[in-house]
C-alpha cells in the first residue's frame, strides 16, 4: 500500500474527506534540483548516510557559485525546475552562502535548505535579506527534548535549534522540521508532532532510517511490521494536525506507479563535486560502492545532455523495480522491506549497501535484473 | 537604609534551564519555555533584564545598565525591573534565586 493510500485509509476510518492528489505537482512536489553545497559537517550524527571520509577526513569542497549558475541555467531550460534545495554536509558552513542565494535569485528561482541549526545565526541575516528567494528552512531534529536531540548531535545542539526556530518564529519565516524514524524516535512521534506544531513549524517531515551498516540497521532500523505501524501512526497524525505531516524517505510502497520524485524525473541531485545523480539520498552513501546513479560531472558537461541520460537511468531503475515487484506478486509473495520500500530498493540495487546480503547487485543496464539471494 | 535599597540588594530570580533565550538583534529577544512550548517576545528593556538575570547580576547592577542605556532614573529602572520580574514569575519563567 502506498503512503497516500494509507493516508486515505486512515481518513476514511476517521470519516474525514480526503483531498484528491491529481497532478504531478501535488504528488511529487515542484520540479526541483537538490544541490550539495559542501561535503563537510560540524556534527557527527552516528546514523548519517553520508560517507564518513567525505564528511570528516577530506578537504572541504565548497560548491562554486559560478558552477551553480551554469547548472541552474541548464536545469531551468531542460528540466523546468522551479526550486533548488540545498543540502550537504552542513549548508551553513559554506562561506559563500550569500553568493549562493544571490545566484538562485538571479535565475528567478526559489530555494530552501536543510540545516542542523548550529550555525544558523551566521546565515540568518542573509536569509532575511533574501526572504523572497528562500522559501523556507528545514531543521533536522532528533527528538522533542534536549536529551533526545543532544544524544546524537552533541551538547548544546538542541538549544541552538530552538534559538534558530525562535528567529524564524519572531520574523514569521516558514520552517519545517525533519525527523528520522528510528528505534529511539518511534515511540515519540506524537510528542515530536506536538513540539513541531507548538514551535510553529509549517510542516513536519519524517524519514525512515537509511541503514549504512549491519550494526546501524540492527540497532536503529525498524522491522517491516514496525515500520508499517509507524506509518499508520504518522498517517493518523497527518489527519489530526493542521500542520502538514508526511514521510519523505523510506516509506513502503508496492504500487507500480512511479514512487518518488527522482524516478519520475521531477527531481535530481548534484553533489558537492558537481556530479549529476539520481537522488540526494543515494549520493555519497556511507559504505556504498555503486555509482550507477551518477550520470556525469557537470564541471565538464552541460546539464541538458546529461539530463536526458538521467531520465534514461531513472526509467530503467523504475522498470527494474516494477519487475522485482511483479515477480514477487506472480509468486504470491509479499514484497519484503528491501523490495517494498522504493528507497531501500534503490539503495540495494544501486550498490549502496554491499553489506546487505539479501540482494545480489547487478550492473544497471537495459537487461539489468535483481536476483534475490537468501543468505 | 530604605526598603527599596534592600530589595535591590536581594539576589534576583534565576531563569529556569528549560527556558531558552534568543537574542534577535542585540536589542529585542524571544524566550521559549520548553515545558509549555510557548514563545514570549521580549522588548528591549525586558531583554536587557533577562540577559542580566542570565548573568546572575544583582537588581542594582541591572538597574544601572537600564539607567545608562535609556536615560532613566535608578528608581524608575528598579521599578521596571520589578515589573518585569513579576511578569517572568507569573509565567513561571524564573525561579527565586538564593540571596
Interface residues (C-beta under 8 A of the other chain):
Chain A: X145 X146 X159 X162 X163 X165 X166 X167 X169 X170 X194 X195 X198 X199 X200
Chain B: X20 X22 X24 X28 X30 X32 X34 X37 X38 X39 X41
